[in-house]
Amino acid sequence: MTKQQPGFETLAVHAGGTPDQATGARQTPIYQTASFVFDDAEHAAALFNLQAPGFIYSRLTNPTVAALEERCAALENGIGGTATASGHAAQILALFPLMSPGDEIVAANKLYGGSINQMGHSYKKFGWNASFVDPDDHENFRSAITARTRAIFIESLANPGGVVTDIRAIADIAHDSGIPLIVDNTLATPYLCRPFDHGADIVVHSTTKFLAGNGTAIGGVVIDSGRFDWLQNDKFPSLSRPAPEYHGLVFAETFGELCYTIYGHAVGLRDLGASQAPMNAFLTLLGIETLPLRMERHCANALAVAQYLSNHPAVTWVSYAGLATDRYHALAQRYLPKGAGAVMTFGLAGGYDACVRLVEHVELFSHLANIGDARSLIIHPASTTHRQLTDAQLKASGASADAIRLSIGIETLDDIIGDLDQALSRVAAAGSA
Ligand SMILES: *Cc1c(COP(=O)(O)O)cnc(C)c1O
């Protein structure tokens, strides 16, 4: 009998988490140390030359963080990961090996609001340019690609709009131009969608959300499929040409399929310094152990809430791809067969003012800027997370003035719906007063 590949639930508990070699500790220890002692001078030199794997300094690598990287890579069916201080740091780290000043990315315009800010404004300071296109028509990506485009960036399930993206079609367009597709898989998590199975090349996560799962730790991770051929053209000199600081080593030749991940540590984390703290990696590892169980409950609760809201008289629209009537339902069945996630948006007939009142009337829901907590969360994006966006960007990103975003937790369903019900009644009573 051939050995069976471990299932997703097994990997969530065990991948990267072998007993500690020094002590036998069953749970992954928090290696709360800045540096690691070298065996001797030769060992030190080999580590610095990237000739031997091992630990030097926790800005580059750390055993607790490495366990998280291995677990995330296993869950995404990738070959390596680079954990970062936050999801936003992961996005910069993911692009760092690919981009030079003057290079471009083409990104979906339906993205987390913070990502639109980061890409649209701060990237310019590196000389990187981002153009944004409507992902609903994937040919928009093809039209926006130029000779300087180095990647396409999308979210599998976009925050906040409940938009599902056609990963396969967009991956094909990227590959036609010899560039990789990067997918932010934060909202779906690998439990609901594995972008590598649909042709994506690189996945990024804000592990702050569902992977950590308790709202305890900020973090991010970049995961490589190992499938993109960085030597197929001249677009990626950081990987395909000699690196002067490593004595002319060519990452793609020396490290093969691991080159992108090794570059992420040896150059990305070394120079940008956006490393994840061991304590955060530990908390995230704990969270991931229960990811499959939580996602099942998140999805079941969210679908029931979406159904409740679609029948409520004060609600004008609901955007949740799990609803059979939703415009993204067919894509969700293809890419998210186990459920459409925990995050949804809906519109209130009373507009901006009613939305502001609703977030003040909820009691079980927490009014805050986060998603993916075990607790149910609520926010009015137009007056908070998406404040910096223009009206056109607000509309495109699904955060119009009348939109409320919910991240449904794993509490008792009746309590979640009961809380929304009382808050909506109080908004209606105030509106008619
Ligand atoms: C939260 C989030 C980010 C940013 O992650 P941080 O951990 O807050 O830096 C990026 N993408 C998506 C989809 C997010 O929800």
The ligand as a Gaussian input file, in Angstrom:
#p B3LYP/6-31G(d) Opt

LIG

0 1
 C       -5.958000      42.785000       6.113000
 C       -5.635000      42.507000       4.698000
 C       -4.386000      42.849000       4.151000
 C       -3.320000      43.559000       4.950000
 O       -2.843000      42.737000       5.961000
 P       -2.211000      43.287000       7.340000
 O       -1.883000      42.044000       8.074000
 O       -3.247000      44.131000       7.988000
 O       -1.014000      44.107000       6.946000
 C       -4.151000      42.530000       2.832000
 N       -5.084000      41.920000       2.078000
 C       -6.302000      41.588000       2.571000
 C       -7.289000      40.915000       1.683000
 C       -6.620000      41.873000       3.881000
 O       -7.828000      41.538000       4.358000

